[in-house]
Amino acid sequence: MQTKIRIKENCKHTVSTYCCNKFNCDVCLTSYPTRLKISELNKEYEFIDLNISEGFNYMILESLDYIKDEDKDNIKRIHVVQLIDEEIYIGRNGSNHIIDEDLTVSRYHAVLKYNHSEGEVI
């Protein structure tokens, strides 16, 4: 799986985007889950290693892409957002921290603000 994943970071390294254009089996085309849990061993495995370091607050967002029935490729995008006292911009425009190419998303769709003293995201 790691060979299929591209990682993009913004210039301040506060947002890392993990993108896999074909997040499905090459043989049967079944979509992979994000994680695999083996109950007998009481273990859980992540299909995508997010390389999250300890010592900072973060939020994980997943882009849900519309997939046509005739299209067999499952696109998976996971955004790891480091929560600092800075605004994070989301939208289609290339200058945003989190870029979503879906036409139903505005060029400047949303802004996330983290209030460190209150510990909340607006």
N, C-alpha and C positions, 0 to 999 in steps of 0.2 A: 504493500500500500504506500509506503513512504516514497517509492519511486514515482508514483502518480501525482504526488502532491506538490504544488507550487506555494511558496510562502512569500508574501509581500508585507513589508512594514512601512509605516509612514516615516517621515523624516525625523520625528522626535522619538521613534520607537515606542509609542504609547498604544498603537493599534497594530496587531499582527493578523493578517488574513491568510487562512489556509484554504486553498482552492484545489478541488479535484474535479475535472470535467467528466470523468467516467467513474463514478463511485458505485460501480456494479461489477458483477462477475463477467469476465470476458467470454465465458463459455455459455452460461444459461441466461445472462443479462439481468439476473435478480439483483435488486439494490442491496447494498451492504447496510447493516445497522451502524450507528455511530459507535456503539460498544457491544461487546459480547460478554455475557455472564454465564459462567459454568457453575450451576448450583451445587453439584456434587463436590466440587473443590472449594466452594465458597470464594471464588475469585472473579474479578471483573477485569476485562482487557479493553483498552481503547484502540480503535482502528486507526485513529489519527493521534499521534503523539504531539500534544500542544506545547511542550517545553515550557510549562508555566513555572517560573521561579518563585520561591517562597519570599515572603517579606513585603508584598504589596497587595493591595486590593485590586480585584479585577472582575470583569463581567464577561460572560461568553454569549455571543449572539450568533444565531444560525440563519442564513439566508435561505428562504424557501422558494425555489425556482419552479415556475410553471412548466410542466413537461407534457408535450403533446403525446397522444396515444401512439402515433406512428414513430415517435422519437424514442429510441431505446437508451439514450444516454442520460444518466442521472447526475446532475451537477450538484455538488455539495460545496458550500462556502461557510466557514466558521471564522468568526471574528473574535479575537481575544483583546478586550479593551482594558488597558491599565487605568484604574480610576485615580486621577490626579485632579487638582483644582484647575481644570481647564475644560473648555467646551470641546465636545467631539461632534463633528458634523457628519450627517448621513444623507446620501442622495445619489443621483445619477452622475452629477458633475465630477470630473476628474480631480478637482481640488478638494473634495471632501475626504475626511479621514476614513470613512467606510463608504465604499462605492458599490451601489447596487444597480446593475444594468437593466433591470426590469422596467419596461415602459410605463407601468402603472405607478412607479415611484417618481416623485418630483425631482428636479435637478438639485434642489436644496430642500430635502424632505423633513428632516428633524434635527434637533440639537439635544445632546445629552449633557447635562451639567452635574458634576459631582460636588457635593458640599461636604468637605472633609470633616468640619467640626460637628455636623449633624449626622454624618455617615449615611447620607441618602443621595439617590440619583433622581434628578428631575428631567 
